[in-house]
């Protein structure tokens, strides 16, 4: 797999591949280089935090633990921090920077574009309210 391509398992045990931001690809490569315990066998990119199961992927709770620790380290305190919210943030960020919503839909793996629209939080910011578009 090319360095600028990310792959993994999607819903319903489908494999999925997408282009990877070059900066993210560099950081993933550095992560893989420093992981001296990793063998060359294929497996999950992010392994179990406890290391109890050889080659097992990180759990949803493990991802939450990592995100919570980094948020705390950065001084970010969010009540009911949800890891899935990062997905919506990434989608909104892409749309804010002129990504096509149909491409964001494919990136997120949504079958229906209405699901992608639920992830678009641009309209929830007070400064984006239509009231500020009215000219007097």
N, C-alpha and C positions, 0 to 999 in steps of 0.2 A: 504494500500500500504506500502511496506517495506521502511525503511529509506533510503536504498541504491538503490531504484528504483525511477526514475522520470517518470511522466506521463503527458500527455496533449493532446491537439487536434492538429492534423496534417492537411495537406491540404485536401481538399474535405471532411471536417468534419469527418475524421478518427481519432480514438484515437490511441495514440502511447505511448509505454513504453520503456524505455531503462535503462541500469545500470547507476548509478550515482557515480562519483568519491567520495570516502569516505570523503575527505576534503570538497567538495561542499555539500555533504549531511549534514555534521555537521553544516555548515554555514546556510544552509536552515532551519535546525531544530532550531538553535539559533534565526534566523529571525522570525520563527513562534512563538517561546516562548515569544519573546518581543512584539509581535503584540497583545496587549490586546484588541484591537477593533475587532479582527477577531472572528467570531463565528465558531462553529464546522461544519456548513453546508459546503458541497463541493462547490468549486468555484475556480476561478483563484488563482494561487500562488501569483502573483503580481497584486495588486489591483490598481484601478484608483488613480492617484496622487492627483487629486482635491477632491476626495471623494464625488463627486456630485451624483454618481449613486451607490447605495448600491450593493456591490458584483461584480461590473463591473471590468473587467480586464484592465490592463494598456494598453494604446494605443501605436501604433508604435511611435508616436511623443513623448509620455511620456517616452518610453525607450530611445529615442534619447536624451531627456533632461537629464535623469539620467546619461547616459554614458558621455555626454558632460561635465556635472558638475564634475564628478569624474576625467575625463581626465584633465580638467582645474586645479582641486585641486592637481593633481599629477604633474602638470607642463608639461603635454603633449599637444603640439599644433600641430594639423594635419589639413591641409586645406581640406575641404570637407570630414570631418569625417563621415564615414558611419557605422552604427551599423551592417549592414549585413557583413561588412568586418571582424567583430569579429568572425563570423561563419567560414569564410575562414581561419582566423588565427588559430582557434581551430583545424580545419581539418589539416592544415599544421603542426601544433605542434604535433598532434597525429601521423602523418606520419613520422615526423622527429624522433619520439621516437619509431619507428618500428611497429606501428599499421598496420594491414593488410588493404589495400585499400578497399577490399570488405566489411570489418567490418565498416570502416569509411563511406562507401556508405550507409550501413544499418542505422548507427548512425544518419546520416544527412537526411535519408528518401528519398534518390534519387532513382528513378526507373531505371536510366541508369548510369552506372559507368563513362561514358564520362562526365557527369555533375560533378561528384566528382573530376575528373581530372582537371576540370576548377578551383576548389577550392584549388588545390595543388599548392602552390606558391614557392615550393623549387627551381624550376628552374629559378626563377626570381631574385635570389640573385646573385650578381656579383661573390662572392666567390665560388658559385656552378657551374660556367660556365665550360663547357667541355674543354675549352682551358687550364684550370689548371690541367687537367688529362693527357695532352700530355707530354710524357717523351722525352727529348732530349739527 
